[in-house]
Amino acid sequence: MRRIAAAVLAAGMVATLAPALPVSAAPTPAFDPASAITWTSCDDTMTAAGFECGALDVPVDWDDPANPDRASIAFAIKRSTASDRIGAFTFNPGGPGGSGLDSAIAVEGLVAEPLAGRFDFVAWDPRGVGQSTPQLTGCAVPAEDEFPQPPVVGPVDWSAYVNAEIDLIEPLRAQCFDVNPRVAPYLGTYYVIRDLDALRAALGEEQWTYWGMSYGTRVGFRYARTFPTRLRAFLLDGSVAPNETMLTRSGQTAYKYANVNATFTAAMGEGMAAKYSRVVRTLSERTVTVDDTTYDRWQVFPHIYPAIGAQRLYPRIRALIDELNAAIVGQPASARRIDRALTALPASPLPAADSEDPSQAYLIDMVNCADVHTWPSRQQVVDIVRTATIASDYTGSMDALGRSTHCFGLPPDFAPRFTPLARPLSLTTPPIVIQAYGDPATAWIGGRQMSNYFTGAPLVSYTGTAHVAYLRTPSTCINAATTRYLLTLRVPPSRTCAYVPTPE
């Protein structure tokens, strides 16, 4: 049942949101842009790719210049050699917890040709992530066999399961916070956006051109609200909702997967809707045996849901569903092909309880619960999970559970509170918001709301399930207009772009 535990512990890594924070003053005297960067050596791979590396020294607490604690923001830059250089381009790959440095070469490879090398490309790890400090330490995660185990088939007693899950993780999360009093309160997006602006200043740039993916859209939204003149252009791709609370976010998850499943099966065609429904229904009632190998719902669906947001994996999902459906209806099926499909689809990772330091598992909790308030009660979580079961299926319920329980064990108001945005932001150049109708991580309605909160911001909708769609789908409807915007600041109109299959 390792994948069940992983799905619950890691749910939400690719998406969440937080309303904006009050506008702050300029960086405190504890930060000097002229001397904040220490240049360091890159590893061989980054050096070969043309990057220079450095570390940015900033205050841990931007609101208290007297606090002596410091943070170090690791970054890398690949400088433009174009005669018509535009400026500096940066991104956040999502999470919370995604490493910009780990994804730097891949993302730079995506944008290098479309943007014609006209930007300095800057990658960075947010505080608490990857090579940046401070980081959580000294935290424990449950052993795999400590997690409650749902029945292999049939109904789940969600009240008992939810309470057992919270009883297990709540004291461990509280302990993690308690042993990190100089770190845990300072990991939220409130501080991340100030680090990002400090990096801009230290590099001598007037503005960023920014691509926010998933959680990175929260970073982009809050940065725009706090530093509205320091964004030249920006993409909010796979967007969170701007003013969401933890309760509304969790409640939305209860209904999300019904739309995800419908969008995916419509994109696949070839009777996929009937096949998918049959597999979900059958595995809820019984196991399926193929070539003396037995499969249950908890072995199958934790592989599908982490993968369904990446349409390059559609063929593997389709192959898995086709084989299981064939077995269910009495047609020839192969356990070898099922196992091959399962192996090819990623499952949510679970930090090992005996690893050297599994503390990073709690970063998502510290960030989300610092950013997003109005946390659900135990009974509200039970109701949300039950609703998810009715609206989609049992593994949708596990995702709803994971996204609803981030904050149990944490003290209320441990970070600066946000002020929800009451009226749209008007910027010189509004962002483009890109959102798939069937996004499994951040629901389409969040993108619609985000677009509404920027005067003149177009919403580019996509009729697939891609979580982050620019340059990660072959849709020229998305890619051409977005690239033109980044280069020329020409804002396209809102549009709906049809699903385009990724070439196999």
N, C-alpha and C positions, 0 to 999 in steps of 0.2 A: 504493500500500500504506500510505498515511498512517494509515488507521484501524487497521491491525494494530499499528503502532508506538504509536499512542495507547492502544489497549486494554492493551498490555503495560506502558507507562509509567504509566498512570493507574489500573490495576486496584487495587481496594481502597479507592478514595476514599470510597465510601459505607459501608464496614464494615470492621472489624477489632476486635480486642479485646485487652484486656490484663488479666491478673490484678491483684489489688489490691496496694497498697503498704502498708508498715508505717505504723501510726498515728503521726502526728507531734504535736509540741507545738503550742501556739498560735502565731500569727504572730510572727515575730522582732521585736525592737525597731526594726528598719529600716522598719517599717510603722506609721504612725499613722493610724487610721481617721478621726480628726477633721479631718485636713488633707490627706487623700489624693486628694480629688476636685478637679479643675479643670473648671468648667463651661464649655462651648464652644458655638458656634453650630451648629445642625443645618443640613443642606442644605434647600433649599426644599421638597422632597418630604416629608422627615421632619417638618419644621416644620408643614406643612399637615396632616399626619396626627396632629398633637397630641403629638409627642415633644419631650423635652428631651434634650440630648446632653452628654456629659462624657468625661473621661479619668481613669482611676484609676492612681495612681503606686504601684508595688510593686517589691520587690527582684527582680532577675533570678534570683538564687539564694536561695531561701527558707532554705537551711540555713547560709548564711554571711553573717551581718550585716555582716562587714567588707568584703564585696565591694561596691564602689561602683556597679556597673552597675545600671541601673534599667530596668524594663519599664513600658510605658504601655498600659493595657487600655481600649480605646474602648468606650463603651456608650451606650445610649439608653433613656429611660424614658418611658412614657406612664402618667400617674398616674390612679388610680381616683378617680372623684367620687361613688361609691356610698356611701350612708349605712351600708350593711352591708359595708363593705370587709373582705376576709379577710386580705390580706397581699400578698406579692410573688411573681409568677410569672415564671419564666425558662425558657430552653430552650437546647439545643445542636442545630443542624440536621444534624450528622454530618460525615463526612470521613474522617480528619482534614483540615482545611482549609476546612470550611464556615463562611461568614461569617454570624454572627447578625444583624449590622446590615443586610447585603444582603437577608436574608429577613425582617426585622422586620415590615414592613408586611403581607406575605403571611401570616405566621404569626399576627400579631395579628388580622388579618381572619378567620382560621379560628376563633380561640377567643373573639372578642369577644362574639358572641351566646350561645354555649353557657355561657360563664362569667359572663355578664351584667355585665361590667365591674367585677367585684368584686375584682379584683387590680390592683395596679400591674404593668404589663407591662414587663419588662426584657430588652433584647437586648444582646448583647456579642460582640465578636470575641476569640477566644482569642489569646494571645501568638503572634506570628508570622503571624497571619491578618489580611487586610483592612486595617483602620485601626489595628490594634494593633502594638506593637513590643516587642522587637526582631524583625527579619525577616532571613531569609537573603538574602545578596547575593553577587554575583561568581561565580555558578555557571553552568556551560554544560550544555546538553542536546545530544544528537546531532542532526545534520541528518537530515531525513526519509530521504534516500537512503543514509544510513549504516546503518540498521537492516537486519538480515538479512531476506531475503524468502523465505517458504515457497513451495512449489510451488502453482500455481493449482489443480490437481486432484491427486488421488492421495495416497499416504502421505507423511508428513513424517519426515525423519530427525531425531528429536527430540534425540538426543544432540548432533549437530552444531549444531542450531538453538539449543538452550538454552545451550550453551557460547559460541556466537557472541554471543548476546544479553548474557550476563554479561560477556564480554570487552569488549564495547562500553561498558556502563554502569558497570561496577565502578570504573574509574579516575576517571570523571567524578564519581561519587558521593563517592569518597574525596577528590577535590579540593574538592568543595563543603564537606565537613566541615572540611577543613584550613584553608580560607580564612575559616571562621566559628567560630573556637574560643571566642568569647564569646557565641555564639548557639546553635549546633547542639546542644550538650549540655543546653540548658535549655528545650527546646520540648515535652517530654513531658508526659503527663497528670499525672504527679507534681506538676509546677509549675502546671498549668492549674487543678487543683482548689483549690489554695491561693489562686490569684488569684480564683477564684469565691467562696471564702469571705471573702476580703478585700473584695470588692465588696458582699457581704451586710452585712458589718460597717460599711462606710463609708456605706451607705444607711440604716443604723439598723434593719435588719430582724433579727428573732430567727431566722427560718427561711425557707427557700425552698419554694415549690411548683414542681416541676421536671418538664420534659418532655424526656427524652433520646431522640434519634432516631439510629439506626445507631451510629456512633462515639460519639455523645452518650450512649449507654447505658453505655459504658465510663466516661465522665466521671461519670455518675450513680452507678454501682456503686462506683467508687473514692471518690467524695465521701461516699457513705453509710458506707463502711467507715472513712474517716478522720475524718469529722465526723458521727457517727450521730445527734446530737440536733438537727442544723441543717436537717433536711428535714421539712417538715410532711407532704408527700405527694409521690409522684413516679411518673412513667410511664417504663418502659423499653420502647421501641417499635422493633421491628426489631433485636432484641438480639444482641449479641455474647455469647460464652460467658465466664463469669467467670474461669476459670483456664486459658485456652487458651495454648498456646505457639505460636510461629511455625510450628513443624513440624506440630503437630496441626491448626492452622488451615489450612495449605497442603494437608495430606492430605485434609481434609474437602472442600476445593474440588474435588478430583478427582472426587467423586461427586455434587456438588450439582446440576449442571445436568440430570442425568437426572430428578431430582425436580421441578425447575423446569419442564422441558418437559412432564412428565406432568400437573402441576397446571394449567398454562396451557391445555393442549389439552382437559383435562376441563372446565374452566370455559367454554371456547368452545363445546364440543359441535359439532354439525353436521359430523361427520366430520373435525374439525380434527386429531385425532391421526394419522389416516392421511395427510392432506395434509402435515402438518408433517414426519412421518417421511420421506415421499417426497421432499420438497424437500431435507432434510438429506442423505439418501442420494444423491440425484442430483447435488447440487452437490459432494459429496465425490468423485464419479467423473468429472464432466464439467461444462462450462459450459452455460448455457441462453441461447439467442438468441431475442429477441423483436423483431420489426420492425427487424431489422438491428442491434440493440443486444445486446451480449453481457454476461451477468452471471455472476460467479463467487462462491464462498462468502465470500471476503474483502470483497466489496462489499455482501453482504446481511446476514450475521449480526452484524457489529459494530454494525449499526443496531438489531437486534432485542434483543440482550442488555442494553444500557444502558436500554432502554425498557420491558422486560417487568415491571419492578418497579413501574411506575406504571399502574394499571389504566385510567386515563383514556385511555391510548394503545392499549388493546387493539384498538379498531376499526381503527386504522392498521396494526397488526401483522397482523391478520386479513386486511385488504385486500391486503397484500403477499404473504402466503402463498397466498391464493386465486389471485392473478394468476400467480405462479410455478408453482403446481400445475397451473393450467389450461394453461400453456404446455408443461409436461412431459408431460401426458396427451393433448396434441393438440387441446385446446379453444381457442376464441378468447381471446387475451390481448393486452394493450396495454402497450407500453413506456412510454407516457406515464403510465399509471396506476401502473406499477411505480416510475417515477422520482418521481412525486408522493408515493407512500407512503414511499420512501426519504428524500426531503427532509423529510417531516413527522416522521420519527423521528430523535431526536438520536443522534449518534455521539460516542464519547469524544473530548474535545479533546486536541490535542497542542501543548504550548508550542512556539512558533516558536524555532528556534535563533538567529535573527537579531533576536529581539525585544529590547527595551531591557534587560530582566533576567528571564530565565526561571527564576530560582532557586526560585520557589514550587513548581516541579515536584517538588522534593526534600523539601518539608515533610512529606508523608505518610510518607516513609522515615524521617526523623528522629524523628517521633512514634511510629510503629509499632515501630521497632527500639529506641527507648528503653523502650517499654512492654512489649513481648512478646519473651521470650527463647527460647532453644533454637532457633536458626536452622538451616534445612536446609542440607545440603551440596549441591554441584553434582549428584552422582549421585542424591541424594534428589529434587531438583527434576526431573531427567530421568524418574525413576520416577513421580512424581506426575503429570507432564504426559502421559506415556504412558497411565497409568491413566484420566485424564480423557478421552482420546480414545476409549478402549474404553467407558467408562461413559456418555458423552454424545455429543460430536462434536468437531470440530477447533477450533471457536471456544471451546468450553468449555475446551479445552486452553490456548488463549491467555490466558484469564482465570486459570487455575491457574498459568500461568507468571508472569504479572504479580504475583499475590499471593504467590508463593513466593520472589521475588528482591529484595524491598525492602532487604535488609540487606547484600548483597554490597558490599564497599568500605568499610563502616563498622567502627570498632574495637569489639571486644567490651566490654560493661560500661561504656559511656560515660555512662550515666545511673544514678540510684539503682535498685537492683534491687527487684523486688516479692517479697512473700511470698505464695504461693498460700493462698487461704482454705481452712481445714481443716474448718470447721463452719459451719452456717448463721448468718447475722446475724439477730438478733432486734431489731426496731425497734418503736417505739410504734405506728407505722402502716406496714405493709409496702407495697412498691410493687405496681403492676399491671405485669405483663410481657405484651406483645402481640407475637405472632409469626405470620406467615403460613406455611403449610405449604410453599409454593413460593417463599419469599423468595429472590431470586437473589443478594442481597448478603450476608445473614447467615442461615445455615441454621437451620431450625426447632429443631434439637437444641440450638443455643446458647441459645435462649429457654427451652427446657425446663430446661437446666442453670442458667440465671440464676434462674428461679423457684425451683428447689430450694435455692438458696443464700440465700434469705430466708425465715425462718420465717413461714408463713401467706400467702406471696405467691401470688396466683392467676396462672395462665397462661391468657391468652385467645388461642386459636388461631383462625386464619382460613383457610378453604379456597380461597385465591387466591394470587397471587404478589406482593401489595402489599408493598413495602419501606417501612415506616411506614404504619400503617393507621388510626390514630385521626384522624377528621375528613377523611381522604383517601380513604376509601371511604364509600359510603352505608349501611353496615351499622349499623342501630340496635342490634343485639346488642353491638357494640363501643362505639359512640359514647354511647349512653344510660347504660350502666353506668359508663363511664369518666368522663363528665362529672359524674355523681352522686357518684362517689368524690372527684373534685377539689373539689367544693363542700362535701360533707358528711363526708368521710373514711369513708364506708361502703364496706367492702371487698367486692367481689362474689366469688362462687365461681368457680373455674376453669370454663371453658366452651369449646366449639367453635362458632364462628360461621360459618354458611354464606356462600359467595361471593354477593355482591349486585352485579349489573352497575351500572356508572356510567352514568347517563342520557346518551344521545348528543344 
